[in-house]
Amino acid sequence: MPSSALSLDMAVRLALENSPGLRAASGRVEAAAGRATQARAWSNPELELTAEDWPLRDGRRYADAKRTIGVFQVVPFPGKRSLNRQIGGAGVKLSEAELAVRRVELVREVKIGFFRVLALEQQTGVSAQLLAIADASAVTARKRVDAGAAAYQEQLRAEVQAEQARSVVGDLQRDLASGRQILAALIGRPDLSSAKLVGGLAELPDAHLLRGPAAELLAGHPSLRAAQTNLEQAELASRRARLDSYPDVKVGIGVGENGETGRSIGQVSLSMPLPILDRGKGARQEARANVLVATAELRVVQQQLQRDWMNGIGRYRTASEHVASYRERILPRAIEALRLVQTGYEEGKFRFIDLVDTQRTTAEVRMTYQDKLLELNIAQAELEVLLPVQTPRN
């Protein structure tokens, strides 16, 4: 419902429930499980009916032929079925790790979308106040010009500032509407594009994140697990390819009757392909190359996680310092300056234009503070996605 409230936890839960991307990834897990089940199965036996030495002359019949019925089964070379099972199991693990990667990425996207909307809501409110101040300043300036108490340039200046403030409000309102639509699309609920967001942007850094993760924490990241499983599967496939040149054996056993003598007969057969023309050289080469590729990709993921963490923690510390600077020094000073100018204006010490400029400066500082808070919260979401367990919010 459009009027319902939406918290961050609820947005994440809805996204995990409704995401078509996650449903597709879950389907790939089921498909991999099906392939693993199939890899454990034996091939179907073959039923064979034969009639041999069937006399076609002298008026003899089918009953005079040698008739047999038999069953044939392909017996894989030792080790092939075991490797097939292991490859299938690795495929399931890989699909599950890829699903986990998509989940943490979706959580990050939802968090960032949620934070953007919160910041835009605050900035839109501040810009509306700034527009009201600018409109009031323009009205006052016109009155002063009409009364001959001010030059026309003062009126023009106030009107230009009012138009600029109105343009900023329009831009922020459009950005806010777009941000809401993006968030609603991420959580799979377009009907919640107008929902009231519950909560606020964190103003203090998470001490746990600032301490930094141990190597074993990054080692538990699903993208690293996926790369490791991919390497495991490639190694198993390489071992399996080395066995392709060893042929499977086809074993058969049958019973029947000699039509001429009426005596029962038995039949045993054993056959195998001769690996003369195709010894699987190309398949082995491809499998070895895939192992090299998977090894390199694993190293790339390890390095990327380390780089992402180092870059992310740098952005997080910088954003924390900026937020602290605005919260502890810049914003309090802007508010105090506004208080002093308001008091001085009431006592006749400052002009009206001084009051308007100070009000505008204070509003702009508040808007910039929301930008810094957004940077802090986005940086935190980017760090949290690197950890195997999501850290709690402050």
VEXDREN-2710 file (C-alpha; in Angstrom, 1 decimal):
% VEXDREN-2710
k/r/px/py/pz
1/MET/0.0/0.0/0.0
2/PRO/1.4/3.4/-0.9
3/SER/0.6/4.9/2.5
4/SER/2.4/2.1/4.5
5/ALA/5.7/2.7/6.3
6/LEU/8.8/1.1/5.1
7/SER/11.9/0.4/7.3
8/LEU/15.3/-0.6/6.0
9/ASP/14.9/-4.1/7.4
10/MET/11.5/-4.5/5.7
11/ALA/12.9/-3.2/2.4
12/VAL/15.7/-5.7/2.5
13/ARG/13.3/-8.5/3.3
14/LEU/10.9/-7.6/0.5
15/ALA/13.8/-7.4/-1.9
16/LEU/15.0/-10.9/-1.0
17/GLU/11.5/-12.3/-1.3
18/ASN/10.6/-10.6/-4.6
19/SER/13.8/-10.2/-6.6
20/PRO/13.5/-12.0/-10.0
21/GLY/17.3/-12.1/-10.1
22/LEU/17.3/-14.2/-6.9
23/ARG/14.6/-16.4/-8.2
24/ALA/16.7/-17.1/-11.4
25/ALA/19.7/-17.8/-9.2
26/SER/17.7/-20.2/-7.1
27/GLY/16.5/-21.9/-10.2
28/ARG/20.1/-22.4/-11.3
29/VAL/20.8/-24.1/-7.9
30/GLU/17.9/-26.5/-8.6
31/ALA/19.2/-27.2/-12.1
32/ALA/22.7/-27.9/-10.7
33/ALA/21.2/-30.3/-8.1
34/GLY/19.4/-32.1/-11.0
35/ARG/22.6/-32.4/-12.9
36/ALA/24.3/-33.8/-9.8
37/THR/21.6/-36.3/-9.3
38/GLN/21.8/-37.4/-12.9
39/ALA/25.6/-37.7/-12.6
40/ARG/25.1/-40.4/-9.9
41/ALA/22.9/-42.5/-12.0
42/TRP/24.0/-45.5/-14.0
43/SER/23.2/-45.6/-17.7
44/ASN/20.1/-47.7/-18.6
45/PRO/20.7/-51.3/-19.5
46/GLU/19.9/-52.5/-23.0
47/LEU/17.5/-55.3/-23.8
48/GLU/18.4/-57.3/-26.9
49/LEU/16.4/-60.0/-28.8
50/THR/18.3/-62.0/-31.5
51/ALA/17.4/-64.7/-33.9
52/GLU/20.4/-66.4/-35.6
53/ASP/20.8/-69.2/-38.1
54/TRP/17.3/-68.8/-39.3
55/PRO/16.8/-71.2/-42.2
56/LEU/15.0/-69.5/-45.1
57/ARG/14.6/-72.5/-47.3
58/ASP/13.4/-76.1/-47.0
59/GLY/10.1/-74.9/-45.5
60/ARG/11.7/-74.3/-42.1
61/ARG/10.2/-71.8/-39.7
62/TYR/11.3/-69.2/-37.1
63/ALA/11.1/-71.9/-34.4
64/ASP/14.0/-73.6/-36.1
65/ALA/16.3/-70.5/-35.5
66/LYS/18.6/-70.0/-32.6
67/ARG/16.9/-67.5/-30.4
68/THR/18.3/-65.5/-27.5
69/ILE/17.3/-62.7/-25.2
70/GLY/20.0/-60.7/-23.3
71/VAL/20.7/-57.7/-21.2
72/PHE/23.7/-55.4/-21.8
73/GLN/25.1/-52.8/-19.4
74/VAL/27.9/-50.3/-19.9
75/VAL/30.4/-50.4/-17.0
76/PRO/32.4/-47.1/-16.8
77/PHE/36.1/-47.3/-16.3
78/PRO/37.0/-47.2/-12.5
79/GLY/37.0/-43.6/-11.2
80/LYS/34.7/-42.1/-13.8
81/ARG/31.5/-42.3/-11.9
82/SER/33.1/-41.1/-8.7
83/LEU/34.5/-38.0/-10.4
84/ASN/31.1/-37.4/-12.1
85/ARG/29.5/-37.3/-8.7
86/GLN/32.1/-35.0/-7.3
87/ILE/31.8/-32.7/-10.4
88/GLY/28.0/-32.6/-9.9
89/GLY/28.4/-31.7/-6.2
90/ALA/30.9/-28.9/-7.0
91/GLY/28.4/-27.6/-9.5
92/VAL/25.7/-27.3/-6.8
93/LYS/28.2/-25.6/-4.4
94/LEU/29.1/-23.1/-7.2
95/SER/25.5/-22.3/-7.9
96/GLU/24.8/-21.8/-4.2
97/ALA/27.8/-19.5/-3.8
98/GLU/26.7/-17.5/-6.8
99/LEU/23.2/-17.2/-5.3
100/ALA/24.9/-15.9/-2.0
101/VAL/26.8/-13.3/-4.1
102/ARG/23.7/-12.0/-5.7
103/ARG/22.0/-11.8/-2.3
104/VAL/24.6/-9.7/-0.7
105/GLU/24.8/-7.5/-3.8
106/LEU/21.1/-7.0/-3.7
107/VAL/21.2/-6.1/0.0
108/ARG/23.9/-3.5/-0.8
109/GLU/21.8/-2.0/-3.6
110/VAL/18.7/-1.8/-1.5
111/LYS/20.6/-0.1/1.4
112/ILE/22.1/2.5/-0.9
113/GLY/18.8/3.2/-2.6
114/PHE/17.1/3.5/0.8
115/PHE/19.8/5.9/2.1
116/ARG/19.6/8.0/-1.1
117/VAL/15.9/8.5/-0.6
118/LEU/16.4/9.5/3.1
119/ALA/19.0/12.0/2.1
120/LEU/16.9/13.4/-0.7
121/GLU/13.9/13.8/1.6
122/GLN/16.0/15.8/4.1
123/GLN/17.5/17.9/1.3
124/THR/14.1/18.6/-0.3
125/GLY/12.8/19.8/3.0
126/VAL/15.8/22.1/3.5
127/SER/15.5/23.4/0.0
128/ALA/11.8/24.2/0.5
129/GLN/12.7/26.2/3.6
130/LEU/15.4/28.0/1.5
131/LEU/12.9/28.8/-1.2
132/ALA/10.5/30.2/1.4
133/ILE/13.3/32.4/2.7
134/ALA/14.2/33.5/-0.8
135/ASP/10.6/34.3/-1.7
136/ALA/10.2/36.3/1.5
137/SER/13.4/38.1/0.7
138/ALA/12.2/39.0/-2.8
139/VAL/8.9/40.4/-1.4
140/THR/10.7/42.4/1.2
141/ALA/13.1/43.7/-1.4
142/ARG/10.3/44.9/-3.7
143/LYS/8.6/46.7/-0.8
144/ARG/11.9/48.4/0.1
145/VAL/12.4/49.5/-3.5
146/ASP/8.9/50.8/-3.8
147/ALA/9.4/52.7/-0.6
148/GLY/12.6/54.2/-1.9
149/ALA/14.6/52.5/0.9
150/ALA/16.7/50.3/-1.4
151/ALA/18.2/50.3/-4.9
152/TYR/16.6/48.3/-7.6
153/GLN/19.6/46.1/-7.8
154/GLU/18.7/44.6/-4.4
155/GLN/15.3/43.6/-5.7
156/LEU/16.9/42.0/-8.8
157/ARG/19.4/40.1/-6.6
158/ALA/16.6/38.8/-4.4
159/GLU/14.4/37.7/-7.3
160/VAL/17.4/35.8/-9.0
161/GLN/18.1/34.0/-5.7
162/ALA/14.4/33.0/-5.4
163/GLU/14.4/31.6/-8.9
164/GLN/17.6/29.7/-8.3
165/ALA/16.1/28.3/-5.1
166/ARG/12.9/27.3/-6.9
167/SER/15.0/25.5/-9.6
168/VAL/16.9/23.6/-6.8
169/VAL/13.6/22.5/-5.3
170/GLY/12.3/21.2/-8.6
171/ASP/15.5/19.3/-9.3
172/LEU/15.5/17.7/-5.8
173/GLN/11.8/16.7/-6.1
174/ARG/12.5/15.0/-9.4
175/ASP/15.5/13.2/-8.0
176/LEU/13.5/12.1/-5.0
177/ALA/10.7/10.7/-7.2
178/SER/13.3/8.9/-9.3
179/GLY/15.0/7.5/-6.2
180/ARG/11.7/6.2/-4.8
181/GLN/10.9/4.5/-8.0
182/ILE/14.4/2.9/-8.1
183/LEU/14.0/1.7/-4.6
184/ALA/10.5/0.3/-5.2
185/ALA/11.9/-1.6/-8.3
186/LEU/14.7/-3.1/-6.2
187/ILE/12.4/-4.4/-3.6
188/GLY/10.0/-5.7/-6.3
189/ARG/7.0/-3.6/-5.0
190/PRO/6.2/-0.7/-7.4
191/ASP/3.2/0.1/-5.2
192/LEU/5.6/1.2/-2.4
193/SER/7.1/4.0/-4.4
194/SER/5.3/6.5/-2.2
195/ALA/5.8/4.7/1.1
196/LYS/7.0/6.7/4.0
197/LEU/10.5/5.6/4.9
198/VAL/11.2/4.9/8.6
199/GLY/14.6/5.5/10.1
200/GLY/17.5/7.9/9.4
201/LEU/21.0/8.1/8.2
202/ALA/23.7/6.9/10.7
203/GLU/25.7/9.9/11.9
204/LEU/28.5/7.9/13.7
205/PRO/30.8/5.3/12.1
206/ASP/30.7/1.6/13.1
207/ALA/33.7/1.0/15.3
208/HIS/33.7/-2.7/14.2
209/LEU/34.2/-1.7/10.6
210/LEU/36.9/0.8/11.4
211/ARG/38.9/-1.9/13.2
212/GLY/39.0/-3.8/9.9
213/PRO/38.4/-7.5/9.2
214/ALA/40.8/-10.3/9.8
215/ALA/41.9/-12.2/6.7
216/GLU/39.6/-15.1/7.6
217/LEU/36.5/-12.8/7.4
218/LEU/37.3/-11.8/3.8
219/ALA/38.0/-15.5/3.1
220/GLY/34.4/-16.2/3.9
221/HIS/33.0/-13.9/1.3
222/PRO/30.7/-15.7/-1.1
223/SER/32.5/-14.4/-4.2
224/LEU/35.7/-16.0/-2.9
225/ARG/33.8/-19.3/-2.1
226/ALA/32.4/-19.2/-5.7
227/ALA/35.9/-18.8/-7.2
228/GLN/37.3/-21.6/-5.0
229/THR/34.5/-23.9/-5.9
230/ASN/35.0/-23.1/-9.6
231/LEU/38.7/-24.1/-9.3
232/GLU/37.7/-27.3/-7.5
233/GLN/35.2/-28.1/-10.3
234/ALA/37.8/-27.4/-12.9
235/GLU/40.4/-29.6/-11.2
236/LEU/37.9/-32.4/-11.0
237/ALA/37.0/-32.0/-14.7
238/SER/40.6/-32.2/-15.6
239/ARG/41.0/-35.4/-13.7
240/ARG/37.9/-36.7/-15.4
241/ALA/39.2/-35.7/-18.8
242/ARG/42.4/-37.8/-18.2
243/LEU/40.2/-40.9/-17.9
244/ASP/38.3/-40.3/-21.2
245/SER/41.0/-42.2/-23.1
246/TYR/40.3/-45.3/-21.0
247/PRO/37.2/-47.0/-22.6
248/ASP/34.1/-48.1/-20.8
249/VAL/33.2/-51.8/-21.0
250/LYS/29.9/-53.1/-22.3
251/VAL/29.0/-56.4/-20.6
252/GLY/26.1/-58.6/-21.8
253/ILE/24.5/-61.8/-20.7
254/GLY/21.7/-63.7/-22.4
255/VAL/19.9/-67.0/-22.6
256/GLY/18.0/-68.7/-25.4
257/GLU/17.2/-71.9/-27.3
258/ASN/18.6/-73.7/-30.3
259/GLY/15.6/-74.2/-32.5
260/GLU/17.0/-77.3/-34.4
261/THR/18.1/-79.2/-31.3
262/GLY/15.8/-77.7/-28.7
263/ARG/18.7/-77.3/-26.3
264/SER/19.0/-74.2/-24.1
265/ILE/21.9/-72.0/-24.7
266/GLY/23.7/-69.2/-22.8
267/GLN/25.6/-66.2/-24.1
268/VAL/28.1/-63.8/-22.6
269/SER/29.6/-60.8/-24.4
270/LEU/32.2/-58.2/-23.6
271/SER/32.9/-55.2/-25.9
272/MET/34.7/-51.9/-25.7
273/PRO/35.6/-49.1/-28.1
274/LEU/39.2/-48.9/-29.3
275/PRO/40.8/-45.5/-28.4
276/ILE/42.8/-45.3/-31.7
277/LEU/41.3/-42.4/-33.6
278/ASP/40.1/-40.3/-30.7
279/ARG/42.2/-40.4/-27.5
280/GLY/40.7/-37.2/-26.0
281/LYS/43.8/-35.1/-26.3
282/GLY/41.8/-31.9/-27.1
283/ALA/39.5/-32.4/-24.1
284/ARG/42.5/-32.9/-21.8
285/GLN/44.1/-29.7/-23.1
286/GLU/40.9/-27.7/-22.6
287/ALA/40.5/-29.1/-19.1
288/ARG/44.1/-28.1/-18.1
289/ALA/43.5/-24.7/-19.5
290/ASN/40.3/-24.3/-17.5
291/VAL/42.3/-25.1/-14.4
292/LEU/44.7/-22.3/-15.2
293/VAL/41.9/-19.9/-15.8
294/ALA/40.1/-20.8/-12.6
295/THR/43.3/-20.4/-10.6
296/ALA/43.9/-17.0/-12.1
297/GLU/40.3/-16.0/-11.5
298/LEU/40.6/-17.0/-7.8
299/ARG/43.7/-14.9/-7.4
300/VAL/41.8/-12.0/-9.1
301/VAL/38.9/-12.3/-6.6
302/GLN/41.3/-12.4/-3.6
303/GLN/43.1/-9.3/-4.8
304/GLN/39.9/-7.5/-5.7
305/LEU/38.4/-8.2/-2.2
306/GLN/41.6/-6.8/-0.6
307/ARG/41.5/-3.7/-2.9
308/ASP/37.8/-3.1/-2.3
309/TRP/38.3/-3.3/1.5
310/MET/41.3/-1.0/1.5
311/ASN/39.6/1.6/-0.8
312/GLY/36.3/1.2/1.1
313/ILE/37.8/1.7/4.5
314/GLY/39.7/4.8/3.2
315/ARG/36.4/6.3/1.9
316/TYR/34.7/5.3/5.2
317/ARG/37.3/7.0/7.3
318/THR/37.2/10.1/5.1
319/ALA/33.4/10.3/5.2
320/SER/33.5/9.8/9.0
321/GLU/35.9/12.7/9.4
322/HIS/33.8/15.0/7.1
323/VAL/30.6/14.1/9.0
324/ALA/32.3/14.7/12.4
325/SER/33.6/18.1/11.1
326/TYR/30.2/19.2/10.0
327/ARG/28.4/17.8/13.0
328/GLU/30.9/19.2/15.6
329/ARG/32.1/22.4/14.0
330/ILE/30.7/23.6/10.8
331/LEU/27.0/23.1/11.4
332/PRO/27.0/24.4/15.0
333/ARG/28.9/27.5/13.9
334/ALA/26.5/28.1/11.1
335/ILE/23.6/27.8/13.5
336/GLU/25.3/30.1/16.0
337/ALA/26.0/32.7/13.3
338/LEU/22.4/32.7/12.3
339/ARG/21.3/33.2/15.9
340/LEU/23.7/36.1/16.3
341/VAL/22.6/37.8/13.0
342/GLN/18.9/37.3/13.9
343/THR/19.5/38.9/17.3
344/GLY/21.6/41.7/15.7
345/TYR/18.9/42.3/13.0
346/GLU/16.3/42.7/15.7
347/GLU/18.5/45.2/17.4
348/GLY/19.2/47.0/14.1
349/LYS/22.8/46.0/13.9
350/PHE/22.5/44.1/10.6
351/ARG/20.6/44.7/7.4
352/PHE/17.9/42.4/6.1
353/ILE/20.1/41.2/3.3
354/ASP/22.6/40.1/5.9
355/LEU/20.0/38.0/7.6
356/VAL/18.9/36.4/4.4
357/ASP/22.4/35.6/3.4
358/THR/23.1/34.0/6.8
359/GLN/19.8/32.0/6.6
360/ARG/20.8/30.8/3.1
361/THR/24.3/29.8/4.2
362/THR/22.9/27.8/7.1
363/ALA/20.5/26.0/4.9
364/GLU/23.2/25.2/2.4
365/VAL/25.4/23.8/5.2
366/ARG/22.5/21.6/6.3
367/MET/22.1/20.3/2.8
368/THR/25.8/19.6/2.5
369/TYR/25.7/17.8/5.8
370/GLN/23.1/15.4/4.4
371/ASP/25.5/14.8/1.4
372/LYS/28.2/13.9/3.9
373/LEU/25.9/11.6/5.8
374/LEU/24.9/9.9/2.6
375/GLU/28.6/9.3/1.7
376/LEU/29.1/7.8/5.2
377/ASN/26.2/5.4/4.9
378/ILE/27.0/4.4/1.4
379/ALA/30.6/3.7/2.4
380/GLN/29.4/1.6/5.3
381/ALA/27.1/-0.4/3.0
382/GLU/30.0/-1.0/0.6
383/LEU/32.1/-2.3/3.4
384/GLU/29.4/-4.5/4.9
385/VAL/28.9/-6.3/1.6
386/LEU/32.5/-7.5/1.9
387/LEU/31.9/-9.3/5.2
388/PRO/30.4/-12.8/5.4
389/VAL/28.0/-11.6/8.2
390/GLN/26.3/-8.2/8.0
391/THR/27.3/-5.9/10.8
392/PRO/24.5/-4.3/12.8
393/ARG/23.7/-0.7/12.3
394/ASN/24.4/1.8/15.0
END
